[in-house]
Amino acid sequence: MEERFFAAFIHCFFIALGVILGGSVIGSIGDFATGEAPLSSMTRIADRLRIWAIVAAIGGTFDAIANVERGLLDGSTFDLVKQVLLIISAMGGVKVGITIIEWLTEKGMS
């Protein structure tokens, strides 16, 4: 695998992480402005942003679908494997982001 792929792999992780952290923190300001508890809404907002963080991290759905299609129909399994690894990287960023939000709001502690 080329070095450019590893950069994209790392970027996907941190873009997904940033969408979860930034979206839930900034989104909870709306609850604060309306007089509700912002910490209780951060986990709920982070859960809602899961799929959108993955889509944002892999660069939109059309490129990902085109790469998967090329991998399945044209027999280019290398493109398919790269796309799956990018999605897994984004899912890892989402998981880390949600874990941090749960840690900050103390919801994940039992």
C-alpha positions, 0 to 999 in steps of 0.5 A, spaced: 500 500 500 502 506 498 504 512 503 498 516 500 493 511 503 496 511 510 495 519 510 487 518 508 487 512 513 489 517 518 485 523 516 479 518 516 479 517 523 481 524 525 475 527 521 470 522 524 473 523 531 472 531 529 465 530 527 463 527 533 466 531 538 465 538 535 458 536 533 456 534 540 459 539 543 457 545 539 450 542 538 449 542 546 450 549 546 443 549 543 440 545 549 444 550 553 441 556 550 434 553 551 435 552 558 436 544 558 442 541 560 447 540 555 451 535 558 445 530 558 444 531 550 451 531 548 451 523 548 444 523 544 447 528 539 453 524 538 449 517 537 445 521 532 452 523 528 455 516 527 453 515 520 454 522 518 461 522 521 463 516 517 460 519 511 464 525 512 470 522 513 470 517 507 469 524 503 461 523 501 457 517 499 458 517 491 466 516 491 465 510 496 460 507 492 464 508 485 470 505 489 466 499 491 462 498 485 469 498 481 472 493 486 466 488 485 464 489 478 471 490 475 475 485 479 479 491 482 479 488 489 485 492 491 480 498 491 475 495 495 479 493 500 482 500 501 475 503 501 473 498 507 479 499 511 477 507 510 470 505 513 473 501 518 478 507 520 472 512 520 468 507 525 474 507 529 474 515 530 466 515 531 467 509 537 473 513 540 469 520 539 463 517 543 467 514 548 470 521 550 463 524 550 461 518 554 467 519 559 466 527 559 459 526 561 460 520 565 454 516 562 459 510 560 461 509 567 457 503 571 
